[in-house]
Amino acid sequence: MKTLLRWAGIAVGLLLVVAVALPFLIDANSFRPQLESEMTQALGRAVKVGDLKLALFSGGVSASDLAVADDPAFAREPFVQAKAVRIGVELLPLIFSRKLNVTAVHIDEPQIALLQSPAGEWNFSTLGAKAGAKAAAAPASPSSKLDLSVKLVKISNGRFSLGHTAGHAKPLVLEKVDAELRDFSAASEFPFSFTSHVVGGGEIKLEGVAGPLADPDLSRTPAHASLKISAFDLAGSGWTQAMPGMGGIVSLDGRVKSDGKLANVDGKLTAEKLKLSERGAAATKPVELDLAVNHDLHARGGRISQSALRIGAAKAAIAGTYAEQGEQTVLRLTIAGPDMPVTDLAAMLPVLGLSLPAGATLQSGTASVKLEAAGPANRLVTDGTIALNNTVVAGFDLGRKLAVLETLAGVKGGANTEIQTLGAGFHMGPEGIAAQSVQLVVPSIGELAGAGKISPENALDFHMTAKLHTGGMLAAVADKAVPFTVQGTCADPVFRPDMKSVVKENATGVAKGLLNRFLGGKK
């Protein structure tokens, strides 16, 4: 037994001696020309690796740096630069036949520049193209040909930038990128995972299966995966550079499935603190969207199929198309929402840069909207209709604002204004909002009608008429429409009845007396 242990100890000692001596006996750099040549031929891009060292105990070879050239049609700077690369190898073929069989590639802290042309092509699309590779590859003899097989490709702590070759927009930058491709094969599917932090705010996670690799355009490779985006800052990340004033924190929990031509994305998208206007404020409630998108990878556009938009209990259907044109995204959308709680929709008024009168809130009622929006996202033009039913505007006394009409109608104002119905058509664009065919029924006053505008600065310019309920001192103007204007701002509207028109149409002592009373009465 002691003899056996002695021989075992001697064997272990010899193995340790060989392990220590082997890196000095095998010059790993002798394989560098072969490695560069085969990688250049495989990628179709010139590949350079730094000083190679044999790491026996980890079963591989390490390189001090890595550089992969970009497609010359996109950039002269490298497509990939990395500080260190570890290459897993099969040790027995390396020791006994000096053959380098690569089983894994681990790239540390790479910087990868992903660029898209105006035509929609990506700079990684031509990876693996053989035409360019033959010219760039270093000559290799048949006896020195490298047998390359990769079981694992791993990226750690990478930094990716996604940009365009045209325009002045800053790229979207991802940092702390960790990615893995397992059982990689160009001819079959392989599992992958991807996680990253977004510079400016947010995290992105992908996990699924891709392959086989599309030839000759890698961007056409089919894939399906789970997709999770967390706390993505629209403004901080630079994603909304072409849409000044837009912001918010977006999260998405969904799936993506691509056949290489069309990518279908579905899931639940949530936007918090959403902001759509430079003059607007952030929404006080999250906006949720049950998303269903069919995206054309080449045309850089797609279709939003019937998706559900929710703000609290308010629900609307949204559908339409979008398309990238230069640095702009052009939209064409329809939104329809019946019988939505007004109290939830009120959270969207600040988002659009609108406000209620100071101190006023909406406490009840329902709203129905039909909208059609078209144009670039930063200059969107929206046409539609809105209808309110049984809404109470708390903290706003319309009767007091229309003091003379309150007197004419023979009713007293109150702390709140009850709206039985409100209907209007409107046109909204960069120049503001134009409201047409406004029909408003306020039981305490009467029927109000007219049209007007709201400027981007929230200035009001409305010309209205009020058909007052009979009673009180109304005998002189019964069944007459009293004209008035609404000016000021949304926060502080100013109502001015046009009593001169009333006097002109009702030249009686009563009408003149009412005018005198109005001019000398309460404001």
C-alpha positions in Angstrom: 0.0 0.0 0.0 2.8 2.4 0.9 4.5 1.6 -2.4 1.3 2.4 -4.3 1.0 5.7 -2.5 4.6 6.4 -3.2 4.2 5.9 -7.0 1.0 7.9 -7.0 2.9 10.8 -5.3 5.7 10.5 -7.9 3.1 10.6 -10.7 1.4 13.7 -9.3 4.7 15.4 -8.9 5.7 14.7 -12.5 2.4 16.0 -13.7 2.9 19.2 -11.7 6.4 19.5 -13.2 5.0 19.0 -16.7 2.2 21.5 -16.0 4.7 24.1 -14.8 7.1 23.4 -17.7 4.6 23.0 -20.5 3.9 26.8 -21.0 7.7 27.2 -21.5 7.9 24.2 -23.9 5.0 25.3 -26.1 5.1 28.8 -27.6 1.4 29.7 -27.8 2.3 32.6 -30.1 3.2 30.0 -32.8 -0.5 29.5 -33.2 -1.3 33.2 -33.6 -1.0 33.4 -37.4 -3.2 30.4 -37.8 -5.7 31.7 -35.3 -5.8 35.2 -37.0 -6.1 33.6 -40.4 -8.9 31.3 -39.6 -10.9 33.9 -37.7 -10.4 36.4 -40.5 -11.7 33.8 -43.0 -14.6 32.8 -40.7 -15.7 36.5 -40.1 -14.8 38.0 -43.4 -13.0 40.8 -41.5 -9.4 41.3 -40.7 -8.8 40.0 -37.1 -5.8 40.8 -35.0 -5.0 39.2 -31.6 -2.3 40.3 -29.1 0.3 38.2 -27.3 -0.8 34.6 -26.7 -0.2 32.8 -23.4 -0.9 29.2 -22.5 -3.1 28.9 -19.4 -2.9 25.1 -18.8 -5.0 24.9 -15.6 -7.8 26.8 -17.1 -7.5 24.8 -20.3 -7.0 27.6 -22.7 -5.0 30.3 -24.3 -5.2 34.0 -23.4 -4.6 37.0 -25.6 -3.8 40.5 -24.4 -6.2 42.2 -26.9 -8.5 41.6 -29.9 -9.4 43.8 -32.8 -12.0 43.0 -35.6 -12.2 45.4 -38.5 -15.5 47.0 -39.5 -17.2 46.8 -42.9 -15.3 49.5 -44.9 -18.7 50.8 -46.2 -19.5 51.8 -42.6 -16.4 52.9 -40.8 -12.6 52.6 -40.7 -12.5 52.2 -36.9 -12.6 48.6 -35.6 -16.0 46.9 -35.3 -14.8 45.2 -32.1 -12.0 46.1 -29.7 -11.3 44.1 -26.5 -8.7 44.3 -23.8 -8.4 40.6 -23.3 -9.6 37.3 -24.8 -9.5 33.8 -23.3 -9.7 31.0 -25.8 -10.7 27.5 -24.5 -8.8 24.7 -26.2 -8.6 20.9 -26.1 -5.4 20.2 -24.3 -4.5 16.6 -25.5 -4.5 17.5 -29.2 -2.5 20.6 -28.3 0.1 18.7 -26.2 0.5 15.6 -28.4 -0.1 16.8 -31.9 0.2 20.6 -31.5 -3.2 21.0 -33.0 -5.4 23.9 -31.7 -9.1 23.0 -31.3 -11.0 26.0 -30.0 -13.9 25.1 -27.8 -14.8 28.5 -26.2 -14.1 32.2 -26.7 -14.4 34.6 -23.7 -14.1 38.3 -24.6 -13.5 40.7 -21.8 -14.6 44.4 -21.9 -15.2 44.6 -25.7 -16.3 47.8 -27.3 -18.6 47.1 -30.2 -20.0 49.7 -32.6 -23.3 48.7 -34.3 -24.2 51.0 -37.2 -27.2 51.2 -39.5 -27.2 52.8 -42.9 -30.1 54.9 -44.2 -31.1 51.9 -46.3 -31.5 49.8 -43.2 -28.4 47.7 -43.5 -26.3 46.9 -40.4 -22.5 46.8 -40.3 -22.6 43.3 -38.7 -24.7 42.0 -41.6 -21.7 41.1 -43.7 -19.9 39.2 -40.9 -18.9 35.8 -42.4 -19.0 37.0 -46.0 -16.2 35.1 -47.8 -15.5 37.6 -50.6 -13.8 40.1 -48.5 -12.2 37.5 -46.2 -10.1 35.9 -48.9 -8.3 39.2 -49.7 -7.8 40.1 -46.0 -6.8 36.6 -44.8 -3.2 35.8 -44.1 -1.9 32.9 -46.3 -2.1 29.5 -44.6 -0.7 26.2 -45.8 -2.9 23.1 -45.8 -0.7 21.6 -43.0 -1.3 24.6 -40.8 -5.1 24.8 -41.2 -6.8 25.3 -37.9 -9.7 23.1 -36.9 -12.2 25.5 -35.3 -15.1 24.4 -33.2 -16.8 26.7 -30.6 -19.1 25.4 -27.8 -19.3 28.8 -26.0 -18.9 32.4 -26.9 -19.0 34.7 -24.0 -18.9 38.5 -23.6 -18.3 40.1 -20.2 -18.6 43.7 -19.2 -19.0 45.0 -22.8 -20.0 48.4 -24.1 -22.2 48.5 -27.2 -23.2 51.6 -29.2 -26.1 51.6 -31.6 -26.1 54.4 -34.1 -26.7 55.5 -37.7 -24.2 56.4 -40.4 -26.3 59.5 -41.4 -27.7 62.3 -39.2 -26.5 63.9 -36.0 -28.3 61.8 -33.4 -26.2 60.4 -30.6 -26.1 56.6 -30.4 -27.9 54.6 -27.8 -25.2 53.2 -25.5 -25.3 50.0 -23.6 -22.8 49.2 -20.9 -22.1 46.2 -18.6 -23.1 44.0 -21.4 -22.9 40.2 -20.7 -23.8 37.8 -23.5 -23.5 34.1 -24.1 -23.9 31.9 -27.2 -23.9 28.2 -26.3 -23.4 25.2 -28.6 -22.8 27.7 -31.4 -23.3 26.4 -34.9 -23.9 28.4 -38.1 -26.2 25.7 -39.5 -28.5 25.2 -36.6 -30.3 26.9 -33.7 -28.3 27.8 -30.6 -29.4 29.3 -27.2 -28.3 32.8 -26.2 -28.7 35.3 -23.4 -28.0 39.0 -23.3 -28.1 41.5 -20.4 -27.1 45.2 -20.3 -27.5 48.5 -18.6 -28.6 51.5 -20.7 -26.4 54.6 -20.3 -28.9 57.2 -19.1 -31.2 54.7 -17.3 -32.6 51.3 -17.9 -31.8 47.6 -18.2 -32.4 45.2 -21.1 -32.6 41.4 -20.9 -33.0 38.9 -23.7 -33.0 35.1 -23.5 -33.9 32.7 -26.2 -32.8 30.8 -29.3 -31.3 32.0 -32.6 -30.2 30.4 -35.8 -29.4 29.1 -38.2 -27.3 32.0 -39.3 -28.6 33.7 -42.4 -26.4 33.9 -45.5 -25.3 36.4 -46.7 -27.0 38.8 -44.3 -26.6 38.0 -40.6 -29.2 40.5 -39.6 -31.8 38.2 -41.2 -31.0 35.4 -38.7 -34.3 34.1 -37.2 -34.7 34.2 -33.4 -37.2 34.0 -30.7 -36.7 35.2 -27.1 -38.2 36.7 -24.0 -37.6 40.4 -23.8 -37.6 42.4 -20.6 -36.9 46.2 -20.5 -36.8 47.8 -17.1 -36.8 51.5 -16.1 -35.8 52.7 -19.5 -35.4 56.5 -19.4 -36.7 57.8 -22.8 -35.0 61.2 -22.5 -31.9 60.3 -20.4 -31.0 57.5 -22.9 -31.2 59.9 -25.9 -33.9 57.8 -27.5 -36.2 60.8 -27.9 -33.6 63.2 -29.4 -35.8 63.8 -32.4 -38.8 64.4 -30.1 -37.9 67.3 -27.7 -40.2 67.4 -24.7 -41.0 63.7 -24.7 -40.0 61.7 -21.7 -40.9 59.1 -19.2 -39.7 55.8 -17.7 -40.7 52.8 -19.8 -40.8 49.1 -18.9 -41.7 46.1 -21.2 -42.3 42.5 -20.3 -42.8 40.5 -23.5 -41.6 38.3 -26.3 -40.1 38.8 -29.7 -40.2 36.3 -32.6 -38.4 37.0 -35.8 -38.2 35.0 -39.0 -35.4 37.3 -40.2 -37.7 39.6 -42.2 -40.5 40.4 -39.8 -40.2 40.6 -36.0 -43.4 40.2 -33.9 -43.2 41.9 -30.5 -45.9 41.4 -27.9 -46.2 42.1 -24.2 -47.1 44.6 -21.6 -45.6 48.1 -21.8 -45.8 50.5 -18.9 -44.9 54.2 -19.1 -44.5 56.2 -15.9 -44.2 59.9 -15.7 -45.0 60.1 -19.4 -44.5 63.5 -21.0 -45.4 64.3 -24.6 -45.0 68.1 -24.8 -42.1 70.6 -24.1 -44.6 72.7 -22.1 -46.3 69.7 -20.6 -45.8 68.0 -17.2 -45.4 64.3 -16.4 -48.5 62.2 -16.1 -49.6 61.5 -12.6 -50.7 57.9 -13.4 -48.9 55.2 -15.3 -50.0 54.5 -18.9 -50.2 50.8 -19.9 -50.3 49.3 -23.3 -50.9 45.6 -24.2 -48.6 45.8 -27.1 -48.7 43.8 -30.4 -46.3 45.0 -33.1 -45.3 43.6 -36.5 -41.9 45.2 -37.3 -40.3 45.0 -40.8 -36.6 44.7 -40.1 -35.5 46.0 -43.6 -38.1 48.7 -44.1 -37.6 50.0 -40.5 -41.3 50.3 -39.9 -44.3 48.3 -38.9 -47.8 47.9 -37.8 -49.4 48.2 -34.4 -52.3 45.7 -34.4 -55.3 46.2 -32.1 -53.6 47.0 -28.8 -55.3 48.0 -25.5 -54.2 51.4 -24.0 -55.0 51.8 -20.3 -54.9 54.8 -17.9 -56.2 53.5 -14.6 -59.7 52.1 -15.4 -59.9 54.0 -18.7 -59.3 51.7 -21.7 -59.0 52.6 -25.4 -58.0 50.6 -28.5 -55.0 51.8 -30.5 -53.9 50.6 -34.0 -51.8 52.0 -36.8 -48.5 52.1 -38.5 -45.0 53.7 -38.0 -42.0 54.2 -40.2 -38.5 55.6 -39.8 -37.7 58.4 -42.3 -34.2 59.7 -41.6 -34.1 60.7 -38.0 -37.9 61.0 -37.7 -40.5 58.4 -36.9 -43.7 59.0 -38.9 -46.9 57.7 -37.3 -50.4 57.0 -38.5 -52.6 56.0 -35.6 -56.3 55.6 -34.6 -57.5 55.6 -31.0 -61.0 54.8 -29.9 -62.2 54.8 -26.3 -65.8 54.6 -25.2 -67.2 55.4 -21.7 -63.8 56.0 -20.0 -63.8 57.4 -16.4 -63.0 61.1 -16.7 -61.1 61.0 -13.4 -58.5 58.7 -14.9 -58.2 60.6 -18.2 -57.6 63.8 -16.2 -54.1 62.5 -15.5 -53.3 63.0 -19.2 -54.1 66.7 -19.4 -50.7 67.8 -18.0 -49.0 65.4 -20.5 -50.5 67.4 -23.4 -49.6 70.7 -21.8 -53.2 71.4 -20.8 -54.6 72.2 -17.4 -57.9 72.7 -15.6 -58.8 76.1 -14.0 -56.8 76.7 -10.9 -58.1 74.6 -7.9 -60.5 72.6 -10.1 -60.7 68.8 -10.4 -62.8 66.3 -12.2 -64.7 64.1 -9.9 -67.1 62.0 -12.0 -68.4 61.2 -15.4 -67.4 59.4 -18.5 -65.6 60.4 -21.7 -65.6 58.9 -25.2 -62.9 59.8 -27.8 -62.2 58.9 -31.4 -58.8 60.1 -32.7 -56.8 60.0 -35.8 -53.2 61.1 -35.6 -50.6 61.4 -38.4 -47.2 62.9 -39.1 -43.7 62.9 -37.6 -43.8 62.1 -33.9 -42.5 65.5 -32.9 -45.1 67.3 -35.1 -48.0 65.0 -34.8 -51.4 66.3 -36.0 -54.5 64.8 -34.4 -58.1 65.1 -35.4 -61.0 63.7 -33.5 -64.1 64.1 -31.4 -64.7 64.0 -27.6 -67.9 63.6 -25.6 -68.3 64.0 -21.8 -71.3 62.8 -19.8 -72.4 63.6 -16.3 -69.2 65.2 -15.3 -68.6 67.4 -12.2 -65.9 70.0 -12.3 -65.3 70.5 -8.5 -63.8 73.8 -7.4 -65.0 75.7 -10.5 -68.1 77.9 -10.4 -69.0 78.6 -14.1 -72.1 80.5 -13.0 -69.9 83.0 -11.1 -67.6 83.3 -14.2 -70.8 84.2 -16.2 -72.2 86.5 -13.4 -74.6 88.4 -15.7 -75.9 85.2 -17.3 -76.4 83.8 -13.8 -78.6 86.8 -13.0 -80.5 86.4 -16.3 -81.1 82.7 -15.7 -82.4 83.3 -12.2 -80.2 80.7 -10.7 -77.4 80.8 -8.1 -74.0 79.5 -8.7 -72.2 76.9 -6.6 -68.8 75.7 -5.7 -68.9 73.1 -8.5 -70.1 73.0 -12.1 -72.2 70.1 -13.3 -71.8 69.2 -17.0 -74.6 67.1 -18.3 -73.1 66.7 -21.8 -70.2 68.1 -23.7 -69.4 67.3 -27.3 -66.8 68.8 -29.6 -64.6 68.2 -32.6 -61.0 69.3 -32.5 -57.8 69.6 -34.4 -54.5 69.4 -32.4 -51.0 70.2 -33.8 -47.9 72.1 -33.1 -49.9 75.4 -33.5 -52.2 74.4 -30.7 -55.8 73.1 -30.5 -58.8 74.3 -32.5 -62.2 73.2 -31.2 -65.2 73.1 -33.5 -68.9 72.5 -32.9 -68.7 72.8 -29.1 -72.0 71.8 -27.5 -72.2 72.1 -23.7 -75.2 71.5 -21.5 -74.9 72.9 -18.0 -78.2 72.4 -16.1 -77.8 75.4 -13.9 -77.2 77.8 -16.8 -78.4 76.4 -20.1 -76.9 75.3 -23.5 -73.6 76.7 -24.6 -72.2 76.4 -28.1 -69.4 77.8 -30.2 -65.8 77.3 -31.2 -62.3 78.5 -30.4 -58.6 77.9 -30.0 -56.1 77.0 -27.3 -52.5 78.2 -28.1 -49.4 76.2 -27.3 -49.0 78.6 -24.3 -52.5 77.7 -23.1 -54.1 81.0 -24.1 -57.8 80.8 -24.8 -59.8 82.4 -27.6 -63.3 81.1 -27.8 -66.5 82.7 -29.2 -69.5 81.1 -27.7 -73.3 81.6 -27.2 -75.5 80.7 -24.3 -79.1 79.7 -24.6 -80.3 80.3 -21.1 -82.9 78.5 -19.1 -86.0 80.8 -18.6 -86.7 82.3 -15.3 -85.7 85.2 -13.1 -85.2 88.3 -15.1 -84.9 86.5 -18.5 -88.2 87.7 -20.0 -86.5 90.3 -22.2 -84.1 87.8 -23.7 -86.1 84.5 -23.5 -85.2 82.0 -26.3 -82.3 84.3 -27.3 -78.7 83.1 -27.6 -76.5 85.4 -25.5 -73.0 85.7 -27.1 -69.9 85.7 -24.9 -66.1 85.2 -25.3 -63.7 83.1 -23.3 -60.1 84.4 -23.0 -57.3 84.2 -20.5 -55.7 80.8 -20.0 -56.8 77.3 -19.1 -55.7 77.9 -15.5 -57.5 81.2 -15.3 -60.3 81.6 -18.0 -62.0 84.9 -18.4 -65.6 84.9 -19.5 -67.0 88.2 -21.1 -70.7 88.2 -22.2 -71.2 90.4 -25.2 -74.2 92.5 -23.8 -73.9 95.0 -26.7 -75.2 92.3 -29.0 -78.0 91.6 -26.6 -79.0 95.2 -26.4 -78.9 95.6 -30.2 -81.2 92.6 -30.6 -83.5 93.5 -27.7 -83.6 97.3 -27.6 -85.9 97.5 -24.5 -85.6 99.1 -21.2 -85.3 95.8 -19.5 -82.2 94.9 -21.6 -80.7 98.3 -21.0 -81.3 97.9 -17.3 -79.6 94.5 -17.3 -76.7 96.0 -19.1 -76.4 98.8 -16.5 -76.7 96.2 -13.8 -74.0 94.1 -15.3 -71.6 97.0 -15.8 -72.1 98.2 -12.3 -72.5 94.9 -10.5 -70.2 92.2 -9.3 -67.4 91.0 -11.5 
